[in-house]
Amino acid sequence: MSTVSATALKEKFTELSLISLLCSCMHNNKVKDEVIKYGDMQVKQLDKSGKAFEVVIKPPSKDPSEVKLSSPPRSPTCLDAKTIQEKLEKAEERRKSMEAETLKKLAKEREHQTEVLSKAAEVEAAFAKKAQEELKKKQELYEQNQQAQRQAKIERLKEMEKHAQEVRRNKKEFATSG
């Protein structure tokens, strides 16, 4: 068997599935010791079970040195100034759009922060107002209680003074009468 190019071998191996199909047809038809030719390949059944075959690939028709392996097509490596400029402009547009999107997100976050801070300030102001009102009520109640206690003390002192005057009068009357 002579040297075969890589692409030729690759094509042959992809055709092997077709060969196995042909061989299974041979087995079903009970063909013995017959060589089947398919393109530049020959297939010969080796045993009666149909599981062993001999595949002979004919040498290539061209000289292997003449066969040139081709690589898959690539994108052009040399770019002209216009293409480069277009790519740079597209990249700049993408960068600007990403920057604008980031700025938009940041502005949205700042707006949310200011809303939260203003709401917190409102809640704090409402709490402070409520606390002041409660403090005023407590002070008024305290002053009323203090006033009531003073009045009660004054009343007790007046009653004590009355009682003391009565006792003095009774004492005088007892001293004069007795």
DRENSE-804906 format. One line per 2 residues: number of its first residue (from 1); their letters; for each residue z, x, y of N, C-alpha, C. Coordinates in pm, whole numbers, plus 50000, padded with zeros to 5 digits. Layout:
<pts>
NUM	A	Z,X,Y,Z,X,Y,Z,X,Y ~ ...
</pts>
This chain:
<pts>
1	MS	50000,50085,49883,50000,50000,50000,50000,50089,50124 ~ 49911,50064,50216,49899,50148,50335,49993,50099,50445
3	TV	49998,50174,50553,50084,50137,50665,50027,50014,50734 ~ 50117,49919,50764,50076,49795,50828,50153,49781,50958
5	SA	50087,49731,51063,50153,49716,51192,50264,49611,51184 ~ 50357,49618,51278,50472,49528,51278,50429,49384,51299
7	TA	50334,49361,51386,50289,49223,51410,50218,49165,51289 ~ 50140,49251,51218,50071,49205,51097,50173,49166,50991
9	LK	50277,49248,50976,50382,49217,50877,50455,49089,50915 ~ 50482,49073,51043,50552,48953,51088,50470,48829,51055
11	EK	50340,48834,51079,50253,48722,51046,50252,48695,50897 ~ 50252,48801,50817,50249,48785,50671,50376,48717,50623
13	FT	50489,48756,50677,50615,48697,50632,50626,48551,50673 ~ 50569,48514,50786,50570,48372,50823,50481,48292,50731
15	EL	50379,48358,50674,50290,48290,50581,50351,48279,50442 ~ 50458,48352,50415,50520,48350,50281,50569,48211,50243
17	SL	50614,48132,50343,50656,47998,50310,50539,47917,50257 ~ 50421,47939,50311,50300,47874,50259,50269,47924,50119
19	IS	50294,48051,50096,50268,48108,49963,50360,48044,49861 ~ 50490,48028,49898,50581,47966,49802,50538,47824,49771
21	LL	50484,47754,49871,50431,47620,49848,50314,47625,49749 ~ 50225,47721,49770,50111,47736,49678,50159,47771,49537
23	CS	50259,47857,49531,50310,47898,49400,50374,47780,49329 ~ 50445,47694,49403,50505,47578,49338,50396,47485,49286
25	CM	50283,47480,49359,50169,47401,49310,50115,47463,49182 ~ 50110,47595,49179,50063,47664,49058,50154,47632,48942
27	HN	50282,47633,48965,50379,47609,48858,50364,47466,48805 ~ 50346,47373,48895,50333,47233,48852,50204,47211,48773
29	NK	50100,47286,48807,49972,47268,48738,49963,47353,48612 ~ 50069,47428,48583,50077,47513,48465,49962,47614,48459
31	VK	49930,47675,48574,49827,47778,48578,49894,47909,48543 ~ 49840,47981,48444,49902,48105,48399,49811,48223,48428
33	DE	49872,48332,48464,49804,48459,48485,49684,48447,48577 ~ 49696,48359,48675,49586,48345,48771,49633,48403,48903
35	VI	49547,48473,48969,49576,48532,49098,49517,48442,49205 ~ 49601,48401,49298,49555,48315,49406,49539,48401,49529
37	KY	49426,48389,49594,49399,48465,49715,49420,48373,49834 ~ 49495,48426,49932,49520,48352,50056,49499,48449,50170
39	GD	49392,48435,50240,49360,48529,50348,49341,48666,50290 ~ 49418,48765,50340,49410,48900,50286,49529,48931,50195
41	MQ	49588,48825,50133,49699,48842,50040,49658,48788,49903 ~ 49720,48845,49801,49701,48797,49665,49837,48763,49608
43	VK	49851,48646,49543,49978,48604,49485,49957,48587,49335 ~ 50042,48652,49255,50033,48643,49110,50169,48603,49056
45	QL	50172,48500,48968,50297,48452,48909,50336,48550,48799 ~ 50467,48593,48801,50512,48693,48705,50579,48631,48583
47	DK	50650,48519,48601,50712,48457,48484,50677,48309,48481 ~ 50712,48245,48373,50675,48106,48353,50764,48009,48432
49	SG	50880,48054,48474,50971,47965,48546,50923,47936,48688 ~ 50834,48017,48739,50784,47996,48873,50876,48052,48980
51	KA	50969,48140,48940,51064,48197,49037,51030,48339,49075 ~ 50941,48403,49003,50905,48541,49033,50756,48549,49058
53	FE	50722,48612,49172,50582,48626,49211,50560,48768,49259 ~ 50438,48809,49249,50399,48937,49304,50305,48908,49420
55	VV	50339,48956,49538,50257,48935,49657,50198,49070,49695 ~ 50066,49077,49696,49998,49201,49731,49926,49176,49864
57	IK	49958,49260,49962,49895,49249,50093,49787,49356,50101 ~ 49666,49317,50135,49555,49412,50144,49576,49500,50266
59	PP	49525,49619,50262,49537,49706,50379,49464,49646,50498 ~ 49511,49679,50620,49448,49621,50738,49302,49667,50749
61	SK	49223,49582,50809,49081,49613,50822,49057,49718,50930 ~ 49145,49726,51028,49132,49824,51135,49218,49945,51105
63	DP	49187,50053,51170,49268,50173,51158,49401,50149,51229 ~ 49518,50178,51165,49647,50149,51227,49665,50218,51362
65	SE	49601,50328,51385,49616,50396,51514,49548,50317,51625 ~ 49447,50236,51589,49377,50156,51688,49457,50033,51729
67	VK	49543,49985,51637,49620,49865,51666,49725,49898,51770 ~ 49721,49828,51878,49815,49852,51987,49915,49736,51990
69	LS	50041,49771,51982,50144,49668,51989,50160,49624,52133 ~ 50160,49497,52154,50173,49447,52290,50315,49395,52312
71	SP	50365,49422,52429,50499,49373,52463,50484,49236,52528 ~ 50591,49158,52527,50583,49026,52589,50556,49040,52738
73	PR	50492,48941,52796,50461,48950,52940,50587,48952,53023 ~ 50583,49033,53125,50699,49046,53215,50662,48998,53353
75	SP	50765,48976,53431,50740,48941,53570,50691,49066,53641 ~ 50612,49051,53741,50559,49170,53810,50672,49252,53870
77	TC	50666,49382,53845,50773,49469,53894,50748,49513,54038 ~ 50625,49524,54074,50597,49565,54211,50581,49439,54296
79	LD	50669,49423,54388,50667,49305,54474,50615,49347,54611 ~ 50536,49261,54668,50486,49292,54802,50591,49255,54906
81	AK	50570,49298,55026,50668,49279,55134,50691,49131,55162 ~ 50587,49050,55150,50599,48907,55176,50691,48840,55074
83	TI	50673,48875,54946,50758,48817,54840,50903,48859,54859 ~ 50921,48985,54891,51057,49036,54913,51121,48963,55031
85	QE	51045,48945,55137,51097,48876,55256,51135,48731,55222 ~ 51049,48664,55144,51078,48526,55104,51206,48520,55022
87	KL	51220,48614,54928,51341,48616,54845,51465,48642,54931 ~ 51452,48733,55027,51565,48761,55116,51601,48638,55200
89	EK	51500,48567,55247,51526,48446,55326,51594,48338,55242 ~ 51547,48321,55118,51611,48222,55029,51755,48260,55000
91	AE	51778,48390,54977,51914,48437,54952,52002,48412,55074 ~ 51947,48436,55193,52022,48413,55317,52055,48264,55334
93	ER	51957,48178,55301,51981,48033,55309,52091,47991,55212 ~ 52085,48046,55089,52190,48014,54991,52326,48059,55040
95	RK	52330,48181,55096,52457,48233,55147,52510,48147,55260 ~ 52421,48107,55351,52462,48023,55464,52510,47886,55417
97	SM	52439,47830,55319,52481,47698,55271,52616,47708,55201 ~ 52636,47816,55125,52767,47834,55059,52875,47854,55164
99	EA	52844,47930,55269,52941,47953,55376,52974,47823,55448 ~ 52870,47743,55474,52891,47614,55541,52975,47523,55454
101	ET	52949,47524,55325,53028,47441,55233,53174,47486,55231 ~ 53194,47617,55231,53331,47670,55233,53400,47632,55363
103	LK	53330,47644,55476,53389,47605,55605,53421,47456,55608 ~ 53334,47376,55549,53358,47232,55544,53485,47202,55462
105	KL	53500,47272,55350,53619,47253,55268,53745,47293,55345 ~ 53736,47407,55415,53851,47454,55492,53886,47357,55604
107	AK	53783,47303,55670,53807,47205,55777,53874,47081,55720 ~ 53829,47039,55604,53889,46922,55540,54036,46949,55506
109	ER	54063,47069,55454,54202,47106,55423,54287,47109,55549 ~ 54234,47167,55658,54309,47171,55784,54337,47031,55836
111	EH	54236,46945,55827,54254,46807,55871,54363,46739,55790 ~ 54362,46765,55661,54465,46706,55575,54603,46761,55613
113	QT	54609,46892,55641,54737,46952,55681,54788,46891,55811 ~ 54698,46873,55909,54742,46815,56035,54788,46671,56016
115	EV	54718,46597,55928,54761,46460,55899,54899,46460,55837 ~ 54920,46550,55742,55051,46558,55675,55159,46595,55775
117	LS	55129,46695,55862,55228,46738,55961,55258,46627,56062 ~ 55154,46554,56105,55178,46446,56201,55259,46334,56135
119	KA	55228,46305,56010,55303,46202,55940,55449,46245,55922 ~ 55468,46374,55890,55604,46426,55876,55677,46417,56009
121	AE	55607,46449,56118,55668,46441,56252,55706,46296,56284 ~ 55618,46202,56248,55649,46060,56271,55772,46017,56192
123	VE	55775,46058,56065,55890,46023,55980,56017,46084,56037 ~ 56007,46210,56081,56124,46277,56138,56169,46209,56266
125	AA	56073,46170,56351,56108,46102,56477,56173,45967,56448 ~ 56119,45894,56351,56177,45765,56314,56318,45785,56259
127	FA	56336,45890,56178,56469,45918,56123,56566,45954,56235 ~ 56520,46038,56329,56607,46079,56439,56645,45957,56525
129	KK	56548,45869,56551,56576,45749,56631,56677,45660,56560 ~ 56656,45643,56429,56748,45560,56351,56888,45623,56349
131	AQ	56892,45756,56333,57021,45825,56332,57091,45810,56467 ~ 57016,45819,56578,57075,45802,56710,57130,45660,56727
133	EE	57054,45562,56682,57101,45424,56693,57230,45404,56613 ~ 57231,45458,56491,57352,45446,56410,57470,45518,56475
135	LK	57442,45637,56532,57548,45712,56598,57601,45633,56719 ~ 57510,45571,56796,57553,45488,56909,57642,45374,56862
137	KK	57599,45307,56754,57678,45195,56701,57815,45244,56657 ~ 57819,45358,56591,57948,45412,56546,58036,45448,56665
139	QE	57975,45506,56769,58054,45541,56887,58107,45416,56956 ~ 58024,45313,56967,58069,45188,57028,58182,45127,56946
141	LY	58165,45127,56815,58269,45073,56728,58397,45154,56741 ~ 58383,45288,56747,58499,45374,56763,58570,45345,56896
143	EQ	58491,45332,57004,58550,45302,57134,58618,45165,57134 ~ 58555,45067,57067,58617,44935,57059,58748,44943,56982
145	NQ	58748,45018,56872,58872,45033,56794,58979,45105,56877 ~ 58939,45209,56948,59035,45281,57033,59092,45187,57140
147	QA	59004,45109,57202,59047,45014,57305,59143,44912,57246 ~ 59107,44861,57126,59194,44762,57062,59329,44824,57028
149	QR	59329,44948,56980,59457,45014,56949,59538,45036,57076 ~ 59475,45075,57185,59547,45092,57311,59607,44959,57356
151	QA	59526,44853,57350,59575,44720,57389,59695,44679,57302 ~ 59682,44708,57171,59792,44672,57081,59917,44751,57117
153	KI	59902,44879,57148,60017,44961,57187,60078,44910,57317 ~ 59989,44875,57412,60039,44822,57541,60114,44693,57517
155	ER	60062,44605,57432,60130,44479,57401,60266,44507,57337 ~ 60268,44601,57243,60398,44633,57178,60496,44690,57279
157	LK	60444,44777,57366,60532,44835,57468,60585,44726,57562 ~ 60497,44630,57598,60543,44519,57684,60648,44437,57612
159	EM	60627,44408,57485,60726,44330,57409,60856,44407,57396 ~ 60841,44539,57373,60964,44620,57364,61037,44620,57498
161	EK	60961,44629,57605,61022,44626,57739,61090,44491,57763 ~ 61024,44382,57723,61083,44248,57735,61212,44239,57655
163	HA	61202,44290,57534,61320,44286,57448,61432,44370,57508 ~ 61397,44487,57561,61499,44573,57622,61560,44504,57744
165	QE	61480,44435,57823,61533,44363,57938,61624,44250,57890 ~ 61584,44183,57787,61666,44074,57734,61800,44128,57682
167	VR	61792,44240,57614,61916,44300,57562,62004,44342,57679 ~ 61949,44399,57782,62027,44439,57899,62088,44317,57966
169	RN	62010,44211,57979,62061,44089,58041,62175,44031,57955 ~ 62151,44029,57828,62257,43979,57738,62382,44068,57747
171	KK	62361,44195,57759,62473,44287,57768,62550,44265,57899 ~ 62476,44241,58006,62540,44214,58135,62617,44082,58128
173	EF	62555,43983,58068,62622,43855,58057,62746,43866,57971 ~ 62738,43942,57868,62852,43961,57781,62961,44042,57852
175	AT	62924,44134,57929,63021,44217,58002,63085,44133,58114 ~ 63014,44044,58182,63070,43963,58287,63151,43850,58229
177	SG	63113,43801,58120,63185,43688,58062,63310,43738,57986 ~ 63314,43845,57946,63417,43878,57858,63526,43960,57895
</pts>
